[in-house]
């Protein structure tokens, strides 16, 4: 019997099956790319996305995140001002992402509050040899009037909730100073007598979107000032 030539007496073949080894090594995918290759491609896509140009809407989303963080006490006055201006002048997604890296994760926006009967936000504030001061989270009506006689007025809108796209402030200052602190990103229009705007606001170095909220200030000041500014006054250093 010719066993070597596979004759009739041929028993079960002793040849071992051929083993095929992938050139890409363990973990290869059907297209020949392993996990490391796929990871590199994902990194390249992320890198490309960081360099993409951003729109006004994307800038506005970051502006709102920064305002929320400021209202919650996560940012101080200087940080808030710097990040707001940086968001408004951002060109790429990378410029915006760096402004949010150390802020708390965004939570789901609450639904609209149910309508309740009663009075809306206050529309008038008067101070006689005293002060009017509003700040933090407060709801601003579409028209707000403040009259200050030999006192001071301070209206901080940085964390305020505006009731509409156009908000009108009527400010009367008799031998007084009324300051309206407006965050970057709002369009300010001024009319009246004795109304001034901070020097830094004449050239903000950023372009406001066409649908930016409008703050219209109508002021009258007699031996006083109605001032609109985007930066709070510097606090004096503590003596040691």
SVG drawing of the C-alpha trace seen along z (x, -y; Angstrom):
<svg xmlns="http://www.w3.org/2000/svg" viewBox="-54 -121 59 123">
<polyline fill="none" stroke="black" stroke-width="0.4" points="0.0,0.0 1.3,-3.4 0.6,-5.5 2.7,-8.5 0.9,-8.8 -2.6,-8.6 -3.4,-5.1 -6.3,-3.0 -4.7,-2.2 -4.3,-5.9 -5.2,-6.7 -6.3,-10.1 -4.0,-12.8 -1.4,-14.0 -1.0,-17.5 -1.9,-20.3 -4.3,-23.0 -2.7,-26.3 -3.0,-29.1 -3.6,-32.6 -2.1,-35.5 -3.3,-39.0 -0.6,-41.5 -2.3,-44.1 -1.9,-42.1 -4.5,-41.5 -7.6,-43.6 -7.7,-44.2 -11.0,-45.3 -12.5,-44.2 -11.1,-47.1 -7.6,-46.4 -7.5,-49.2 -6.7,-48.4 -7.9,-50.4 -4.8,-52.5 -5.5,-53.6 -9.2,-54.3 -8.2,-56.4 -5.7,-58.4 -8.4,-59.1 -10.8,-60.3 -8.1,-62.5 -7.6,-64.1 -11.3,-64.8 -11.4,-66.4 -8.4,-68.5 -10.0,-69.6 -13.3,-70.5 -11.4,-72.7 -10.2,-74.8 -13.6,-75.3 -15.0,-78.9 -18.0,-79.6 -21.2,-81.5 -22.9,-84.2 -25.3,-81.6 -22.5,-79.5 -20.9,-82.5 -24.2,-83.4 -24.5,-79.9 -21.1,-80.4 -22.1,-83.9 -25.1,-82.5 -23.0,-79.8 -20.6,-82.4 -23.4,-84.6 -24.9,-81.6 -21.6,-80.8 -21.2,-84.4 -24.7,-84.5 -23.9,-81.3 -20.6,-82.7 -18.2,-80.6 -16.5,-83.7 -15.5,-87.0 -15.9,-90.4 -12.6,-90.3 -13.0,-86.7 -16.6,-87.4 -15.5,-90.5 -12.6,-88.7 -14.5,-85.6 -17.5,-87.6 -15.2,-89.6 -13.3,-86.5 -16.5,-84.7 -17.7,-87.7 -14.4,-87.8 -13.9,-84.1 -13.1,-82.9 -12.9,-79.1 -14.4,-76.4 -11.2,-76.0 -11.4,-79.7 -14.9,-79.0 -14.1,-75.6 -11.2,-76.9 -13.7,-79.3 -15.8,-76.5 -13.2,-73.9 -13.3,-74.7 -17.0,-75.6 -19.7,-73.1 -21.4,-71.0 -24.5,-72.5 -27.7,-71.2 -31.0,-70.8 -32.8,-74.1 -35.9,-74.3 -39.2,-74.5 -41.2,-77.8 -42.5,-78.9 -46.3,-78.7 -48.1,-82.0 -49.1,-83.4 -51.4,-86.2 -50.1,-89.3 -47.7,-92.1 -44.8,-91.8 -41.3,-93.1 -41.0,-96.5 -40.9,-99.4 -40.0,-102.3 -37.4,-103.0 -36.9,-106.3 -34.2,-107.3 -34.2,-110.5 -30.7,-111.1 -30.2,-107.3 -29.5,-104.7 -31.1,-102.5 -29.2,-99.2 -30.2,-96.3 -27.9,-93.4 -27.5,-89.6 -30.4,-87.7 -33.3,-90.0 -36.0,-90.3 -35.9,-93.6 -39.2,-94.9 -39.3,-96.3 -39.4,-99.8 -37.7,-100.7 -37.5,-104.2 -35.2,-105.3 -35.1,-108.7 -32.2,-109.6 -32.1,-112.8 -28.7,-113.4 -27.9,-109.8 -26.5,-107.0 -28.0,-104.5 -26.5,-101.2 -28.2,-98.9 -26.2,-95.8 -27.5,-93.9 -24.8,-91.3 -26.8,-88.5 -30.2,-90.0 -33.1,-88.5 -34.4,-90.9 -38.2,-90.7 -37.9,-91.6 -35.5,-92.2 -35.6,-96.0 -35.3,-97.4 -35.8,-101.1 -34.2,-102.7 -35.3,-106.2 -32.8,-107.6 -33.0,-110.9 -30.1,-112.0 -30.3,-115.2 -26.9,-115.9 -26.4,-112.2 -24.7,-109.5 -26.6,-106.6 -24.5,-103.8 -25.9,-101.2 -23.6,-98.2 -24.2,-96.4 -22.5,-93.1 -20.7,-92.9 -22.9,-91.7 -25.8,-94.2 -26.4,-97.1 -26.6,-100.3 -28.5,-103.4 -28.4,-106.7 -30.4,-109.9 -30.9,-112.8 -28.8,-115.2 -25.8,-114.3 -25.6,-110.8 -22.1,-109.4 -20.5,-106.2 -17.2,-104.7 -14.2,-105.3 -13.7,-101.5 -17.1,-101.1 -16.5,-103.4 -14.5,-100.7 -15.5,-97.3 -13.4,-95.5 -16.2,-93.0 -19.1,-92.9 -22.6,-92.5 -25.0,-90.1 -28.0,-91.8 -30.4,-90.3 -28.5,-91.4 -30.7,-92.7 -31.0,-96.5 -30.7,-98.7 -32.1,-102.2 -31.1,-104.7 -33.0,-108.0 -31.2,-110.0 -31.4,-113.5 -28.7,-114.6 -28.6,-117.9 -25.2,-118.4 -24.8,-114.7 -24.2,-111.9 -26.0,-109.0 -23.2,-106.6 -23.3,-103.4 -20.3,-101.0 -19.5,-97.4 -16.8,-97.2 -17.3,-97.6 -15.1,-100.1 -11.8,-98.6 -11.8,-97.7 -9.1,-99.3 -6.4,-96.9 -6.7,-95.9 -4.1,-97.5 -1.9,-95.1"/>
</svg>
